[in-house]
Amino acid sequence: MKSHSLISLVFSAILVDTLIGYYLLLSNRGGKYIREWYNQFTIGAYIMDVLSIVIGTFLATKISSGIYYQILTVVIIGLIHDITFGYFVNKIQSESKIINLFKNYANENGVNILIVDAIMLVATLLFSNYFYKLTSNVIISFLSIITTYIGLFMIYSF
């Protein structure tokens, strides 16, 4: 079942990351370190978040077919990524600002990170499926630009 294109996945990842980012920052539910993530790494943080979502969802659409299998697959991919990444971050001894921030973020939010990441991945798949069927790549590309603008405004506002 072909229900996604790369452009619909990218747009959906930008949309989901922007919506969740605003929610976490406005509600303070993301904690201290989500703000620090965006304050210290600004556009790099935003791009890394979006690309992480795109990679996971793209892989899920390529190794599984049908939306239900893709949802299951993307959750498994997300869990493998988060657990592996968390293990790596906790084992490395570094003075890296980004590694130390990830350690603090993991200590502050624990298993909630896995839940939010799974929600973001699944939402991206569902939006991508919807937008792929709904409209053309030109419109999706334009919506991506608008949504990125709004996301950048978020990053530099908090």
N, CA, C and O of each residue as an XYZ file, in Angstrom:
632
protein
N       0.843     -1.181      0.000
C       0.000      0.000      0.000
C       0.880      1.233      0.000
O       1.660      1.444      0.929
N       0.763      2.034     -1.019
C       1.538      3.271     -1.070
C       0.656      4.400     -0.552
O      -0.290      4.816     -1.221
N       0.970      4.887      0.632
C       0.154      5.941      1.222
C       0.991      7.103      1.724
O       0.502      7.959      2.462
N       2.244      7.131      1.326
C       3.141      8.173      1.800
C       4.103      8.541      0.679
O       4.441      7.718     -0.172
N       4.524      9.767      0.697
C       5.651     10.198     -0.120
C       6.634     10.836      0.848
O       6.270     11.178      1.973
N       7.861     10.994      0.420
C       8.845     11.625      1.300
C       8.408     13.041      1.659
O       8.580     13.470      2.800
N       7.848     13.765      0.706
C       7.430     15.139      0.987
C       6.274     15.166      1.991
O       6.214     16.060      2.836
N       5.353     14.197      1.907
C       4.266     14.186      2.884
C       4.787     13.778      4.266
O       4.280     14.257      5.280
N       5.788     12.904      4.317
C       6.402     12.548      5.601
C       7.147     13.734      6.206
O       7.043     13.989      7.406
N       7.897     14.459      5.379
C       8.647     15.621      5.883
C       7.683     16.676      6.409
O       7.855     17.186      7.516
N       6.666     17.001      5.614
C       5.695     18.000      6.071
C       5.026     17.553      7.368
O       4.885     18.346      8.299
N       4.621     16.307      7.433
C       3.943     15.803      8.623
C       4.858     15.845      9.841
O       4.407     16.163     10.941
N       6.138     15.526      9.657
C       7.103     15.593     10.763
C       7.287     17.039     11.236
O       7.355     17.296     12.438
N       7.368     17.971     10.301
C       7.487     19.389     10.662
C       6.247     19.831     11.428
O       6.348     20.508     12.451
N       5.083     19.446     10.931
C       3.822     19.820     11.573
C       3.727     19.240     12.986
O       3.411     19.958     13.934
N       3.996     17.967     13.120
C       3.901     17.300     14.430
C       4.919     17.885     15.400
O       4.573     18.179     16.544
N       6.163     18.059     14.971
C       7.183     18.591     15.872
C       6.832     20.012     16.310
O       7.045     20.378     17.466
N       6.301     20.800     15.400
C       5.915     22.168     15.737
C       4.748     22.178     16.714
O       4.778     22.915     17.700
N       3.726     21.378     16.462
C       2.568     21.328     17.362
C       2.960     20.824     18.755
O       2.587     21.425     19.762
N       3.706     19.730     18.807
C       4.129     19.173     20.099
C       5.081     20.140     20.803
O       5.007     20.317     22.019
N       5.968     20.757     20.037
C       6.887     21.734     20.625
C       6.144     22.884     21.291
O       6.437     23.245     22.431
N       5.180     23.457     20.571
C       4.378     24.531     21.169
C       3.657     24.038     22.419
O       3.635     24.728     23.438
N       3.074     22.861     22.344
C       2.356     22.325     23.502
C       3.292     22.176     24.712
O       2.970     22.617     25.815
N       4.445     21.551     24.488
C       5.375     21.322     25.596
C       5.913     22.626     26.164
O       6.067     22.759     27.378
N       6.196     23.578     25.305
C       6.752     24.846     25.773
C       5.696     25.729     26.445
O       5.985     26.381     27.448
N       4.496     25.755     25.909
C       3.446     26.589     26.496
C       2.904     26.008     27.798
O       2.537     26.752     28.708
N       2.853     24.693     27.887
C       2.277     24.053     29.069
C       3.321     23.737     30.146
O       2.963     23.387     31.271
N       4.587     23.856     29.810
C       5.690     23.472     30.706
C       5.701     21.978     31.013
O       6.354     21.558     31.968
N       4.998     21.170     30.233
C       4.962     19.728     30.467
C       6.259     19.055     30.029
O       6.552     17.940     30.462
N       7.028     19.708     29.187
C       8.270     19.117     28.711
C       9.416     19.260     29.686
O      10.462     18.632     29.521
N       9.225     20.084     30.703
C      10.252     20.267     31.707
C      11.280     21.320     31.332
O      11.194     21.969     30.290
N      12.229     21.461     32.198
C      13.279     22.480     32.066
C      14.167     22.225     30.854
O      14.566     23.166     30.167
N      14.476     20.968     30.593
C      15.504     20.668     29.603
C      15.005     20.732     28.162
O      15.816     20.842     27.242
N      13.692     20.668     27.942
C      13.193     20.867     26.583
C      13.392     22.330     26.180
O      13.725     22.627     25.033
N      13.185     23.231     27.131
C      13.449     24.658     26.872
C      14.940     24.886     26.618
O      15.330     25.613     25.704
N      15.752     24.250     27.446
C      17.206     24.400     27.277
C      17.649     23.834     25.922
O      18.536     24.393     25.278
N      17.034     22.731     25.493
C      17.334     22.123     24.194
C      17.159     23.156     23.075
O      18.044     23.352     22.242
N      16.001     23.805     23.082
C      15.733     24.798     22.039
C      16.527     26.087     22.245
O      16.938     26.714     21.269
N      16.750     26.492     23.488
C      17.515     27.717     23.742
C      18.978     27.572     23.336
O      19.554     28.494     22.760
N      19.585     26.421     23.631
C      21.005     26.223     23.325
C      21.263     25.877     21.869
O      22.219     26.365     21.267
N      20.410     25.039     21.309
C      20.713     24.487     19.986
C      19.780     24.992     18.884
O      19.939     24.624     17.721
N      18.830     25.815     19.238
C      17.906     26.538     18.359
C      17.520     25.756     17.101
O      16.914     24.688     17.190
N      17.866     26.285     15.951
C      17.442     25.671     14.692
C      18.016     24.261     14.531
O      17.382     23.400     13.921
N      19.202     24.024     15.068
C      19.784     22.680     15.018
C      18.931     21.678     15.776
O      18.758     20.546     15.326
N      18.394     22.084     16.929
C      17.519     21.207     17.713
C      16.255     20.885     16.929
O      15.822     19.734     16.872
N      15.677     21.900     16.336
C      14.449     21.727     15.557
C      14.686     20.788     14.373
O      13.891     19.882     14.123
N      15.766     21.005     13.661
C      16.080     20.166     12.499
C      16.368     18.731     12.933
O      15.900     17.789     12.293
N      17.134     18.550     14.019
C      17.416     17.193     14.494
C      16.131     16.473     14.898
O      15.969     15.287     14.607
N      15.215     17.180     15.567
C      13.942     16.577     15.949
C      13.163     16.135     14.717
O      12.684     15.003     14.648
N      13.040     17.035     13.746
C      12.275     16.723     12.530
C      12.924     15.571     11.768
O      12.233     14.649     11.335
N      14.237     15.616     11.601
C      14.916     14.553     10.857
C      14.806     13.205     11.549
O      14.683     12.177     10.883
N      14.849     13.196     12.855
C      14.690     11.950     13.596
C      13.316     11.338     13.320
O      13.199     10.127     13.134
N      12.292     12.165     13.295
C      10.940     11.685     13.008
C      10.858     11.186     11.566
O      10.277     10.132     11.305
N      11.437     11.936     10.636
C      11.395     11.536      9.221
C      12.096     10.193      9.022
O      11.576      9.324      8.322
N      13.248     10.018      9.618
C      14.002      8.769      9.459
C      13.177      7.579      9.959
O      13.050      6.571      9.263
N      12.622      7.701     11.160
C      11.840      6.603     11.719
C      10.601      6.283     10.899
O      10.308      5.114     10.646
N       9.873      7.308     10.483
C       8.648      7.061      9.723
C       8.953      6.566      8.316
O       8.244      5.706      7.793
N       9.997      7.099      7.704
C      10.381      6.650      6.362
C      10.740      5.166      6.387
O      10.290      4.394      5.540
N      11.558      4.775      7.371
C      11.926      3.360      7.494
C      10.694      2.474      7.682
O      10.589      1.408      7.077
N       9.772      2.922      8.519
C       8.563      2.131      8.769
C       7.742      1.951      7.499
O       7.176      0.882      7.273
N       7.674      2.988      6.671
C       6.887      2.867      5.432
C       7.587      1.996      4.406
O       6.935      1.449      3.517
N       8.891      1.857      4.508
C       9.630      1.044      3.544
C       9.706     -0.425      3.937
O       9.858     -1.283      3.067
N       9.606     -0.733      5.220
C       9.732     -2.135      5.628
C       8.404     -2.767      6.021
O       8.358     -3.943      6.383
N       7.320     -1.991      5.951
C       6.000     -2.561      6.245
C       4.965     -1.930      5.327
O       5.142     -0.817      4.833
N       3.890     -2.659      5.110
C       2.829     -2.113      4.272
C       1.534     -2.111      5.066
O       1.352     -2.911      5.984
N       0.661     -1.226      4.712
C      -0.582     -1.082      5.456
C      -0.378     -0.205      6.665
O       0.616     -0.345      7.377
N      -1.293      0.682      6.901
C      -1.117      1.693      7.945
C      -0.972      1.077      9.332
O      -0.204      1.592     10.145
N      -1.686     -0.008      9.629
C      -1.593     -0.602     10.968
C      -0.224     -1.231     11.211
O       0.328     -1.114     12.305
N       0.323     -1.891     10.203
C       1.672     -2.457     10.335
C       2.718     -1.351     10.396
O       3.719     -1.467     11.103
N       2.476     -0.284      9.652
C       3.408      0.839      9.705
C       3.408      1.486     11.087
O       4.462      1.872     11.592
N       2.244      1.605     11.692
C       2.169      2.170     13.047
C       2.928      1.279     14.029
O       3.724      1.775     14.827
N       2.693     -0.006     13.980
C       3.409     -0.942     14.850
C       4.919     -0.858     14.596
O       5.712     -0.810     15.536
N       5.297     -0.843     13.342
C       6.715     -0.799     12.981
C       7.372      0.487     13.448
O       8.487      0.457     13.969
N       6.694      1.629     13.267
C       7.316      2.905     13.660
C       7.453      3.002     15.173
O       8.411      3.599     15.665
N       6.525      2.432     15.913
C       6.660      2.433     17.379
C       7.859      1.577     17.786
O       8.629      1.969     18.663
N       8.020      0.427     17.163
C       9.170     -0.442     17.465
C      10.473      0.256     17.092
O      11.432      0.231     17.863
N      10.515      0.878     15.919
C      11.715      1.619     15.499
C      12.022      2.728     16.497
O      13.176      2.917     16.882
N      10.990      3.463     16.917
C      11.187      4.537     17.890
C      11.723      4.029     19.215
O      12.619      4.637     19.800
N      11.180      2.920     19.690
C      11.661      2.345     20.952
C      13.107      1.886     20.842
O      13.918      2.131     21.735
N      13.417      1.221     19.743
C      14.808      0.773     19.537
C      15.742      1.977     19.506
O      16.801      1.966     20.135
N      15.346      3.015     18.774
C      16.176      4.223     18.696
C      16.359      4.859     20.067
O      17.484      5.136     20.481
N      15.254      5.092     20.772
C      15.329      5.792     22.054
C      16.119      5.004     23.097
O      16.927      5.577     23.828
N      15.892      3.714     23.168
C      16.593      2.888     24.161
C      18.081      2.799     23.829
O      18.925      2.925     24.715
N      18.400      2.583     22.556
C      19.804      2.519     22.128
C      20.501      3.857     22.344
O      21.618      3.915     22.860
N      19.831      4.920     21.944
C      20.402      6.258     22.107
C      20.593      6.584     23.585
O      21.628      7.126     23.975
N      19.596      6.254     24.407
C      19.704      6.489     25.845
C      20.850      5.717     26.465
O      21.572      6.245     27.311
N      21.024      4.472     26.053
C      22.124      3.658     26.555
C      23.466      4.297     26.175
O      24.362      4.427     27.009
N      23.589      4.693     24.903
C      24.813      5.319     24.421
C      25.117      6.607     25.191
O      26.249      6.826     25.625
N      24.110      7.448     25.355
C      24.295      8.738     26.032
C      24.723      8.527     27.480
O      25.580      9.253     27.983
N      24.141      7.548     28.149
C      24.496      7.304     29.549
C      25.866      6.666     29.725
O      26.485      6.831     30.776
N      26.351      5.952     28.736
C      27.649      5.286     28.845
C      28.817      6.185     28.474
O      29.934      5.986     28.951
N      28.567      7.158     27.637
C      29.668      7.996     27.155
C      30.059      9.011     28.233
O      29.206      9.635     28.864
N      31.341      9.151     28.420
C      31.882     10.159     29.325
C      32.355     11.322     28.466
O      33.349     11.211     27.748
N      31.651     12.417     28.543
C      31.948     13.524     27.650
C      31.617     14.845     28.319
O      30.785     14.917     29.223
N      32.271     15.862     27.864
C      31.956     17.218     28.298
C      31.106     17.930     27.246
O      30.954     19.152     27.274
N      30.563     17.154     26.330
C      29.731     17.693     25.266
C      28.457     18.310     25.837
O      27.775     17.689     26.652
N      28.140     19.521     25.413
C      26.928     20.179     25.886
C      25.684     19.391     25.504
O      24.749     19.276     26.296
N      25.674     18.855     24.308
C      24.483     18.146     23.837
C      24.303     16.815     24.561
O      23.180     16.447     24.905
N      25.391     16.094     24.793
C      25.304     14.814     25.512
C      24.833     15.060     26.943
O      23.961     14.345     27.437
N      25.393     16.053     27.605
C      24.991     16.362     28.978
C      23.528     16.804     29.044
O      22.818     16.470     29.992
N      23.085     17.545     28.049
C      21.687     17.963     28.005
C      20.763     16.756     27.841
O      19.729     16.670     28.504
N      21.130     15.831     26.965
C      20.326     14.612     26.783
C      20.268     13.801     28.076
O      19.215     13.263     28.419
N      21.384     13.708     28.795
C      21.388     12.986     30.072
C      20.409     13.635     31.053
O      19.612     12.950     31.695
N      20.480     14.959     31.157
C      19.585     15.677     32.066
C      18.119     15.534     31.653
O      17.242     15.350     32.498
N      17.866     15.620     30.363
C      16.506     15.474     29.835
C      15.956     14.081     30.145
O      14.801     13.941     30.547
N      16.786     13.055     29.955
C      16.360     11.686     30.239
C      16.083     11.493     31.730
O      15.106     10.842     32.103
N      16.935     12.054     32.576
C      16.724     11.940     34.021
C      15.453     12.665     34.460
O      14.754     12.212     35.366
N      15.162     13.784     33.818
C      13.991     14.575     34.184
C      12.690     13.928     33.700
O      11.684     13.966     34.410
N      12.697     13.335     32.500
C      11.449     12.882     31.880
C      11.275     11.370     31.806
O      10.156     10.890     31.628
N      12.349     10.619     31.938
C      12.276      9.166     31.975
C      11.463      8.539     30.858
O      11.642      8.865     29.685
N      10.564      7.634     31.236
C       9.773      6.864     30.279
C       8.812      7.743     29.482
O       8.359      7.338     28.412
N       8.499      8.917     29.974
C       7.621      9.831     29.232
C       8.202     10.174     27.862
O       7.454     10.454     26.925
N       9.504     10.155     27.744
C      10.152     10.411     26.451
C       9.706      9.366     25.436
O       9.398      9.696     24.291
N       9.673      8.099     25.861
C       9.258      7.020     24.965
C       7.816      7.211     24.509
O       7.495      6.982     23.343
N       6.962      7.624     25.413
C       5.546      7.813     25.093
C       5.359      8.979     24.121
O       4.659      8.847     23.117
N       5.979     10.106     24.417
C       5.841     11.285     23.541
C       6.438     11.002     22.172
O       5.849     11.368     21.155
N       7.583     10.362     22.130
C       8.197     10.038     20.842
C       7.306      9.100     20.025
O       7.163      9.278     18.816
N       6.710      8.109     20.676
C       5.811      7.193     19.969
C       4.597      7.946     19.422
O       4.178      7.712     18.289
N       4.038      8.842     20.220
C       2.904      9.654     19.763
C       3.292     10.488     18.554
O       2.532     10.585     17.591
N       4.480     11.092     18.602
C       4.935     11.927     17.492
C       5.144     11.101     16.216
O       4.789     11.549     15.126
N       5.706      9.926     16.346
C       5.929      9.069     15.181
C       4.614      8.593     14.572
O       4.439      8.631     13.354
N       3.704      8.150     15.410
C       2.408      7.677     14.916
C       1.626      8.832     14.294
O       1.037      8.675     13.224
N       1.617      9.980     14.948
C       0.911     11.144     14.396
C       1.489     11.533     13.037
O       0.743     11.898     12.128
N       2.800     11.458     12.896
C       3.430     11.782     11.618
C       2.959     10.818     10.534
O       2.632     11.245      9.427
N       2.923      9.534     10.839
C       2.425      8.557      9.867
C       0.982      8.850      9.468
O       0.641      8.817      8.285
N       0.148      9.134     10.446
C      -1.269      9.373     10.154
C      -1.460     10.652      9.333
O      -2.222     10.664      8.366
N      -0.773     11.718      9.718
C      -0.856     12.963      8.934
C      -0.332     12.741      7.517
O      -0.931     13.203      6.546
N       0.781     12.034      7.408
C       1.367     11.793      6.089
C       0.404     11.037      5.195
O       0.247     11.364      4.019
N      -0.231     10.039      5.747
C      -1.214      9.258      4.997
C      -2.347     10.170      4.513
O      -2.782     10.075      3.366
N      -2.810     11.035      5.382
C      -3.890     11.968      5.060
C      -3.454     12.981      3.995
O      -4.155     13.176      3.003
N      -2.311     13.618      4.195
C      -1.870     14.665      3.271
C      -1.470     14.108      1.911
O      -1.658     14.768      0.889
N      -0.923     12.904      1.894
C      -0.558     12.291      0.623
C      -1.788     12.092     -0.251
O      -1.745     12.321     -1.460
N      -2.868     11.672      0.360
C      -4.105     11.435     -0.377
C      -4.847     12.728     -0.698
O      -5.631     12.774     -1.646
N      -4.608     13.761      0.074
C      -5.392     14.981     -0.009
C      -4.946     15.953     -1.086
O      -5.778     16.559     -1.762
N      -3.648     16.106     -1.249
C      -3.191     17.251     -2.029
C      -1.916     16.967     -2.811
O      -1.339     15.884     -2.711
N      -1.492     17.940     -3.580
C      -0.309     17.795     -4.431
C       0.970     18.113     -3.671
O       0.938     18.703     -2.591
N       2.106     17.707     -4.258
C       3.406     17.987     -3.640
C       3.703     19.482     -3.573
O       4.400     19.928     -2.662
N       3.192     20.253     -4.512
C       3.430     21.708     -4.498
C       2.759     22.321     -3.276
O       3.361     23.134     -2.575
N       1.534     21.937     -3.025
C       0.818     22.474     -1.860
C       1.477     21.995     -0.573
O       1.656     22.776      0.361
N       1.842     20.712     -0.520
C       2.516     20.181      0.678
C       3.849     20.898      0.902
O       4.202     21.202      2.041
N       4.584     21.167     -0.162
C       5.856     21.886     -0.026
C       5.627     23.285      0.528
O       6.364     23.736      1.404
N       4.622     23.964      0.027
C       4.317     25.307      0.520
C       3.889     25.259      1.986
O       4.324     26.088      2.785
N       3.048     24.303      2.341
C       2.633     24.147      3.739
C       3.832     23.830      4.636
O       3.872     24.255      5.791
N       4.801     23.089      4.111
C       6.032     22.796      4.860
C       6.790     24.075      5.173
O       7.298     24.249      6.280
N       6.863     24.964      4.200
C       7.556     26.237      4.394
C       6.854     27.067      5.461
O       7.501     27.613      6.354
N       5.539     27.160      5.369
C       4.773     27.933      6.351
C       4.938     27.338      7.747
O       5.162     28.065      8.714
N       4.828     26.026      7.847
C       4.932     25.369      9.146
C       6.336     25.501      9.724
O       6.493     25.666     10.934
N       7.348     25.432      8.880
C       8.724     25.634      9.349
C       8.903     27.051      9.882
O       9.554     27.249     10.908
N       8.340     28.019      9.206
C       8.387     29.406      9.672
C       7.773     29.518     11.070
O       8.343     30.155     11.955
N       6.614     28.897     11.259
C       5.944     28.919     12.560
C       6.797     28.201     13.606
O       6.888     28.649     14.749
N       7.418     27.090     13.217
C       8.295     26.356     14.135
C       9.513     27.168     14.544
O       9.914     27.159     15.708
N      10.096     27.867     13.587
C      11.248     28.717     13.917
C      10.838     29.868     14.833
O      11.585     30.253     15.733
N       9.662     30.403     14.599
C       9.142     31.444     15.495
C       9.039     30.889     16.912
O       9.369     31.579     17.877
N       8.574     29.621     17.039
C       8.465     28.974     18.351
C       9.828     28.900     19.024
O       9.975     29.254     20.193
N      10.816     28.438     18.278
C      12.135     28.234     18.852
C      12.727     29.532     19.401
O      13.336     29.550     20.470
N      12.540     30.590     18.664
C      13.149     31.847     19.063
C      12.250     32.681     19.973
O      12.610     33.803     20.330
N      11.084     32.151     20.353
C      10.166     32.874     21.234
C      10.253     32.426     22.684
O       9.828     33.160     23.576
N      10.793     31.239     22.942
C      10.771     30.724     24.315
C      12.139     30.707     24.906
O      12.309     30.303     26.057
